[in-house]
Amino acid sequence: MSTRPNFLILMPDQLRADALGAFGNPPGDPSGEPRYLRAVREAHGLDKVTPEQWREVVATYYGMVSRLDDQIGRITGAVEQAGADDNTVTLFFADHGEYLGDHGVIEKWPSAMHDCVTRDPLIISGAGLGEGGQERDAMVEMVDVLPTVLDLAGVPAPHRHFGRSLLPLLRDPAAPHRELAFTQGGFTIEGEPQMEHADFPYDLKAALQHQDPTLVGKAVAVRDREWTYVWRLYEQPELYHRAEDSHERTNLAGRPDHAEVERRLHDAVLRWLVETSDIIPADPAPRRPDVALPAPAAPAQS
């Protein structure tokens, strides 16, 4: 059984063949896009990449996906051959997607919030979870993977972990899970000395982060089933209507006709940041001294 949350199974949405014609084209309103996109395009000269070259990039990625699919098949086949498939669950997931020409760039970026980067593959199968090939159209987050594994193993989840087990959703497509999914990334400018220094082929990308650390400034995104809202520490916000703009190419933030949606999602980001910012530790601090002073005596009664 596979799950299909706010990302696709096995490969990001931009790999569909009918989207190939959009690869390598900058968005229609460059003034509304995050600044790192233009910086990356200019640093690498990506405006000179031809459609044929972008197709070669995509074909290479397809090849890697096919190889991965074969390796997953080898693992699940070995489990079945060993007679352990009834009590073994196999999970495959990734930590990010890819720009494969989307928005005219390639690879990933620390503060990228576009669907093609934040939509990660997730496959869960085995142990009688259901018939193979099923999908779940639910909003989920990658932090849900850990409590799912613990739930499958019968182990209590950590105190105040913000992930939620996917097991109820795997067993019942109608089970409630999340209304919103959040993503965060990037750094503050004060963290510039700790940012990576890289050799070829990542030298240009790494150099950009040191030249202008605001290009990788902290960002938070929230998604519901139709909209994506991105709040950036050093830049303007972004609002995309995925129902009509699946590649998130038109930034609608600041437009009066979408003010209510923007306000609602901005408030959701603020609430989420407050709810997840600080928690009481599950265990007492080991350095905390024992304090057991005698209570003061009650005053004498006259």
Secondary structure, 3 states (H helix, E strand, C coil): CECECCCCCCCCHHHCHHHHHHCCCCCCCHHHCCHHHHHHHHHHCHHHCCHHHHHHHHHHHHHHHHHHHHHHHHHHHHHHHCCCHHHCEEEEECCCCCEECHHHCEECCCCCCCHHHHCCCEEEEECCCCCCCCCCECCCCHHHHHHHHHHHHCCCCCCCCCCCCCHHHHHCCCCCCCCCEEEEECECHHHHHHCCCCCCCCHHHHHHHHHCHHHHECEEEEECCCEEEEEECCCCCEEEECCCCCCCCCCCCCCHHHHHHHHHHHHHHHHHHHHHHCCCCCCCCCCCCCCCCCCCCCCCCC
